Amino acid sequence: MKIKVTIEKGEDGYFVAHCPSLKSCWSQGKTEEEALKNIREAIELYLEPDEELVEDESHKVYEVAV
């Protein structure tokens, strides 16, 4: 999966990385390379399921590929 990110230099000199398609997914680094490494980790954590979902009579659980 490929996800677009933006990187800009912040006022403090750090590079700020943002993933517009994932609300509130931000990271930063001292260099652009570090910011990219950090945003990759942030995206992985963002997309990781919080908990195992259990299907019951009130809702069904589906798995979708993106």
Secondary structure as UniProt FT lines:
FT   STRAND          6..9
FT   TURN            11..12
FT   STRAND          15..18
FT   TURN            20..21
FT   TURN            23..24
FT   STRAND          26..29
FT   HELIX           32..47
FT   TURN            57..58
//
